[in-house]
Amino acid sequence: MPPHDHPPHHDGSSTHDPDPYGGQHPKDRAIEDEDPMLLTAEPVDGDPELMFTSIVEEFARQGFDADHIMQLFASPFFQATWGLRQLYGEDGVRTRVDATLARCGVHRFRTQHAKPGSVACEEEPPDILNCAPPPHTSHDDTGADATGTGGKDAIGS
């Protein structure tokens, strides 16, 4: 097929119809309900408490503290958090944020750059960095530790 020929639509019309927007850029024309480039949020069925907890945990893992997370619930431009605020109210949101952060904490990260020749650069990195969680301890019906570690995991807790 030559590069300028366009296959017909299923109804037989050509795909090379004139531009319905008259060359107008999307940013300069009115938003249409059926615009495929428009991002919209739609409510879905689900557990709002689970969604709330998941959102708070996600931002806590990014280092957001309670006040910063509360700001996400104060803006109607964030439809998910705004909807949860409408459901629980500001006090309910604060109570849930505080409870979630008390359970999971706020992750804090610090990047430290070391100059070549400094003590930090002279340390050899380990061959294997063990990031696995400690082994799971299980108990039989009597409550005795089945791992033989006396209830202590690999890091002694």
C-alpha positions, 0 to 999 in steps of 0.5 A: 500500500502506498504510504499516503493511502489509508485503509478504509474504516469498517464502515467503508469511510476513509481514515483520511477524513479532514481534521475534526478540530481544524488543526487546533492543538489539544491544549487550546480546545475544550476538554471532551468527555471522550478525549482519549488523551485526558487522564481521569480518575474513576471510583471503583469498588473496593475496601477504602480502609485497605486503600487508605493504609496502602497509600499512607504506607507508600508515602511513608516509605518515600519519607513523608511524615504525618504532616506531609501525608495530611497535605495529600488528603487536603487537596481535591486534585488528588481524587483518591485521597480527597475521596477518603477524606470525604469518607473519614473526615479530617479527624478520621484521616489524622487518626488513621495516618498516625496509627499507620505510621505508628505501625510501619514508621517513616523511612528516612534515607541519607546519602553520604559521599566519601572522597577517594582515600577517606576511611569510608572508601577504604572499607571493603564491601562485603562479598555478599550482602544479606538482605533476607529477613531473619528465618521464621521461627515456628512453635509447636502446640506446646509453644516450644521453639521448633528451630532450636534457636531458643526463639532467637532469629539470626540477628538475636532478636 
